[in-house]
Amino acid sequence: MSDHVDAKGDYDQTDARGETRYDKHRSMPPKVSELDFVSDHYNMKHDERGLALIINNKKFHPRLGLSERTGSDVDAYKMHMLLGTLGFEKIQQHDNVKANDMKDLLYQAAKKDHTDSDCFACVILSHGEEGYVFGTDNKISVDDLVLPFKGDRCTSLAGKPKLFFIQACRGQELDRGTTVADAIGDQEAEEEIVVRSIPTEADFLMAYSVVPGFFSWRNSARGSWFIQAIYDVFTEHWQDLDLLTMMTRVNKKVAYDFESNASEEYMRRKKQIPCITSMLTKDVFFK
């Protein structure tokens, strides 16, 4: 078993009240209970958990010079199992998807009615570089994939968590690591229906497997470090910890428990740290 990198190249590893007035030509957003604004937790008691997409790209057009992502099926399987555990009833997996088809999948998902859903989740497993992930035929901007869920484009998910987990390289750098000494160490209210304005960028979680500029490691037999850590941490703690706390545990596990064992000497004993960008406005509890 060897470690690889998920990068392009020869190495495959892995008004003052905050309210908004709408004119008659614009569609009204979903009305939200005042309790949803007061609470520090997202409402995860809708009729269903929501839609989850898994895009699993393993094989790429030869002109891209990208190696096959062995071990990616393990990642896809683990995330499918985990999403089911978290209560997602609608899980769609798509293997070896072209760039434009990836974009279309996300646009079609955003067009659905998510009124009765708690949230939306998307897992992308592919090669990548900073700002982009690869379809089987070309690269596509991560911003283009997220755009359909912003603002008025997807009002039924307004104020709800939109979660993206991206296993892909973000550059060519290798993390040599450093040596450190580590110490051991309900308010009740009447329900009022209101319409409020929220930022278009709010309520997103972008969980990247690695920080900008660096390789993201993947084991050919066990899958990527990032997805292994997510599966282990979430499986153990999803009933008692919130999402961001679990992602911090994921960061720790990837940083402390993994080290590369690639066949090339200069790629051995390398480290990795995920990068979690949160625009969430409340705590996410899946229990």
Secondary structure, DSSP 8 states (H G I E B T S, - for coil): --EEEEBSBS-EE--TTS-----TTS-----EEHHHHH-SB----SSEEEEEEEEE-----GGGTB---TTHHHHHHHHHHHHHHTT-SEEEEEES--HHHHHHHHHHHHHS--TTEEEEEEEEES-EETTEEE-SSSEEEHHHHHGGGSGGGGGGGTTS-EEEEEES--SSB-B-----------------EE-----TTTTEEEEESS-TTB--EEETTTEEHHHHHHHHHHHHHTTTS-HHHHHHHHHHHHHHH-----SSGGGTT-B---EEEE--SSB----
